C-alpha cells in the first residue's frame, strides 16, 4: 500500500522508526522544572540561562 508522505511519517513515528520532518518546535513547555528535567539541567539553571536552556530543550 502506498501512503502520502505525511501518513508515512506518522506511521514511522508510531513504529519508533527514526524519521525527519515532524516538527516539535511548536510545543512550548513553560514549567521551569520540566524544561530543566528535559535537558538534565540543575534546578534553577533555567532562570539563570533562559535562552540557552530553552533552546537546548527545543533542540532535544
Secondary structure as UniProt FT lines:
FT   HELIX           5..14
FT   TURN            15..16
FT   TURN            25..26
FT   HELIX           32..38
FT   TURN            39..40
FT   TURN            43..44
FT   HELIX           45..48
FT   HELIX           50..59
//
